[in-house]
């Protein structure tokens, strides 16, 4: 019973975060990519690839997280385990976001040096 409650809470939170952050990064990322690359069609292609990869990575991690949960036997464990699993996803998203920005920054430097 507690596992099902935890799954529902976890899926609700992570689905919202995944969709909201994905849409925001996709919409706001267009301008950033256009500034870096100066090629609109390339920017849209890269932005779509980043969004698709982002969704696939998150769905995969969420599926693995659900499959590897241990049995939950109290309400306290529901809160703790759900918070830790959700926190892991948020931290992974943050790291990936900054790695993407860093990669695009170095790509821009490489383009401007030519």
Buried (B, 14 or more C-beta within 10 A) or exposed (E): EBBEEBBEBBEEBBEEBBEEBBEEBBEEBBEBBBEBBEEEEEBEEBBEEBBEEBEEBBEEBBEEBBEEBEEBEEEEBBEEBBEEBBEEBEEEBEEBBEEBEEEBEEBBEEEEEE
